[in-house]
Amino acid sequence: MTKKRIAQIDRRIEKIKADLAAIGDMRPGSLSRQYKDPKAATGAYYQLSFTLDMKSRTDYIPRQCLGQVRREVANYKRFKALSAKWVALGIERSRLAIKLSRTA
């Protein structure tokens, strides 16, 4: 069972690697709409808030670039999820390999 599970993990890791290679441009952060006058909800603009090198930063995003930035933020979230999955699978694989070497 252990060898079979290791082979399954290897296939899943290869799939994750292929998915990661297909990810395009990415940006971390959270995109939100702000208002110059919040009470009247007028003067809307968009900002991207993120942390880089342990410093909080904000970029103002022009309306014409909103779609592109949304895709980049979604790509970054996908990158993070795939990376976390890869790490979890790597840990499981390592534990199984150690278990297999002990029984051999």
PyMOL commands that set and color helices and strands:
alter all, ss='L'
color gray80, all
select helices_A, chain A and resi 2-21+63-103
alter helices_A, ss='H'
color red, helices_A
select strands_A, chain A and resi 30-37+42-52+55-61
alter strands_A, ss='S'
color yellow, strands_A
deselect
rebuild
show_as cartoon
